[in-house]
Amino acid sequence: MLARAAIAHCREIGDEVFALTRQELNIADSNAVADWFGSERPDAVLNCAAYTDVDGAESNPELARLANEVGPENLARSSKSIGARFVTVSTDYVFDGENGGFYTESDSPNPRGVYAITKYDGEVAASRANPDSVIVRSGWIYGHGGTNFLSVMHRLLGEGKRIKAIADAYGTPTFANDLAKRLRELAQTSVSGIFHVTNQGEGTSYLGFAEKLCEVGGYDKGLLEPVSNDDLKRPAPRPVSSKLGSVRMIATGLGPLSDWESALAAFLSEEKKKQ
């Protein structure tokens, strides 16, 4: 989902884009990565690859490790070897969720669960392999063609289906199109290290997101069923509140993204044009 948004944006502004599938380049294979970089020599690399099945990672830890830790390390090392800018995407799940406010770049991660641990290990591995790496933590990412809950909710409501929305888990929603543009912008800077990138605002719960979606899209709020995080009894632990804020973005000279409610309205407008 994020990769497709990045491909579209980069091509739209005139970049030559190499968009590689898992079959075309296995990022966990260090030799394959080194060979490809040596041959194609990109100016910048946006790593949108990840194992994102949070619950699936509990039973497939090696698959998660290869995609979320080994892959970014290989890409970071090969980027350094040819002088390419390297930007990789991490997650709000590196935090434990005990902080009721916003997590900034200066807060200490405490990942819980295989997915979160492998994503944090990927941050560390990439930074060690290439100190100039840009690590972008984001969260609650949704967008066109996405299959996660936030991305498909409007379709389910449009079909009149009831949906369960968690009322006591909080985050900062991020529209993939906005995130993709910021990844490209960061690639063009000389900054390095960790940056938090989300749409602006106070954040919300899954239920709050669903209610706003109903307001903007004209869907029936009566189809929403509030549930508790604990009611779902999912295999992997998740932070109760993983809202991200940034104290470092000012240093880049880049302004904030739009607020999450405006971004959601833009997403819905674009979705309806496709129908």
Buried (B, 14 or more C-beta within 10 A) or exposed (E): BBBBBBBBBBEEEEBEBEEBEEEEBBBBBBEBBBEBBEEEEBEBBBBBBBBBBBBBBBEBBEBBBBBBBBBBBBBBBBBBBBEBBBBBBBBBBBBBBEBEEBBBBEBEBBBBBBBBBBBBBBBBBBBEBBEBBBBBBBBBBBBBEBEEBBBEBBEBBBEEEEBBBBBBBBBBBBBBBBBBBBBBBBBEBEBBEBBBBBBBBEBBBBBBBBBBBBEBBEBEEEBBEBBEBEEEEEEBBBBBBBBBBBEBBEEBEBEBBBBBBBBBBBBBEEBEEEE
